[in-house]
């Protein structure tokens, strides 16, 4: 089982990002995703900065380096940036929008299909395999059973299975909007956001009026309030056709998270219950844990 | 500019037709479409009679097969596409690349529209669907500003359809799993958002509470009007403040943009609301027909009539309307 580090979804300063990747480069990770996937206004790192970081990381880690693209493209300038990203000439790209799929297909470049692409069945996967898909990160709302069915359906179509990377740990990316919810919470217009999301290294918690953590506001992205954690389900992954587990960066403690997953893939016993939610994996509401869903 | 109206029932379809819809879009009675609500949509007989009425008046029928197919139910999506083709519909509205691929190969004559659930917001994404599936139209998600729509229309070869009126999704359509996070059912996979079966109303001494999947979405004082607990439209706590942190209950209304949309070359304006009543469809279709006709008669003199706005406000969520993302002057 491989372990990957997903792209940083939050807006961190350049210094924090560089420190973070220096720390992660020393971790037993097989794939590192770099790049900005949420908001084109976040400019702490330019494309050249990301590529420079990738070159530095190459010196100190054997992990594969991948560049992730923006999920929601609205302005023509964002499409131009995405073109430059696809033309980087060095790194594999994670497509998070069908526009990126088209650009990569035109360039005859293989790509990773990120979790923001709506691929829920083998026929859709086969369509994108024809465009260059080589690794698939399923939408976060997919259950384990749906993934297994997809891969079996792909077998029946006589297609090779892509590498499958499961979103295993972190706040789940749930939605994208034209509106910046962080700016809205701060009573700022989006065009004068003052990059206020940089003040929230793990987003802003959105609670119900009863104090229940529901969502996490992260600019134009809405994440789950709870952290998803599938470590307790580890024993099922191989039989479900999963090759790689994605750990999505949090502001603190990622080294420990990587170590926990690494210990289990090296033969350590997975915990009976892991802190966090795993309802989606079990085909239940994503916010629940298997225990809360009455499954154990 | 075509007027495309929703119909979740035969009476709604007749209302749309009577009020001058150029095209009417419907869904089958299952989870192959994004308005899979109990008791909604047309059965076979109703569809047949609806189609006859539409043909008699030389209008168009579109069928939405616009959810994402799950492997176990693939045949259901295939059958839905085949049925639409057999009916001879004027367009199939779809989002799933698998469904689009099947439709374009099996029924090359079938006119394909990319659903808003396909979430295509840029020229490269539209180009993918055009090149691979030959789509003849795309419905744009409600996230683009008018300037961005204009820019896109100038660059793409795909004719564009935009939402003119109806409930407002604040999230990019097809890019939102909030509903399944709380209830297990999402628009993409189940054709529902904030499903009615997950809703609970609770009345106590303090007032009325609405819950979805057990989660408190909003709480209303005795005299406050209560809204359906669509989960993005509740009042939540953020940084210690209680407010509509994602979106207020409000409807999109773009009557005043008709001249700009026409000038951009938008092919069609879509009215949201297959889940709404025939009376809603009648009211909204009537106003939009009048407005589009007034614009066509004398584009220079076009002015939004106060009675149009009043009629639309009466059927709007929270009785308020907004221009949504269209009004933004910036990115």
Interface residues (C-beta under 8 A of the other chain):
Chain A: X40 X41 X71 X72 X73 X74 X75 X76 X77 X78 X79 X82 X97 X98 X99 X100 X101 X102 X103 X105 X116 X118 X119 X120 X121 X122 X123 X124 X125 X126 X127 X128 X131 X139 X140 X141 X146 X149 X150 X152 X153 X172 X174 X175 X176 X177 X178 X179 X181 X184 X185 X190 X191 X204 X205 X206 X207 X208 X209 X210 X211 X212 X214 X215 X217 X222 X224 X279 X280 X283 X284 X285 X286 X287
Chain B: X68 X69 X70 X71 X72 X74 X95 X96 X97 X98 X99 X100 X101 X102 X117 X118 X119 X120 X121 X122 X123 X124 X125 X127 X128 X129 X131 X132 X142 X143 X144 X145 X148 X151 X155 X170 X171 X172 X174 X175 X176 X177 X178 X180 X181 X182 X183 X184 X186 X188 X189 X213 X215 X216 X217 X218 X219 X234 X235 X236 X237 X238 X239 X241 X242 X245 X246 X247 X325 X328 X329 X330 X331
